[in-house]
């Protein structure tokens, strides 16, 4: 139960980060607050859209899915259900793989790093670690 609670909390934080980046991308927010870094360079690059959809929106959807599965998995009837744990691990694995791809693009193609994107990568990696730990415990 604690792992699902942790995943839900992390997913909520990740959802806010992705939502912030998506709102910037669609023009709702005028300036990204990045401090030092090249957030706007990353967000305005040609790699900030995938199949015509802002990459940040995929983050919104992914974190929302993780949050929904984690919260639904906290229902008493689903606490012992291993499929919930497997679903969380699968979603987190997709998120980590996508974050690795995006981080590669930032470092080696765009040559700029967005702090918000790095933060999101750290969050989804933490979710992945917790989900894998929960899988090992449920065996």
Secondary structure, DSSP 8 states (H G I E B T S, - for coil): -HHHHHHHHHHHHHHHHHHHHHHHHTTSSSS---SSS-HHHHHTSGGGEETTEEHHHHHHHHHHHHHHHHHHTTSGGGTT-HHHHHHHHHHHHHHHHHHHHHHHIIIIII----HHHHHHHHHHHHHHHHHHHHHHHT-
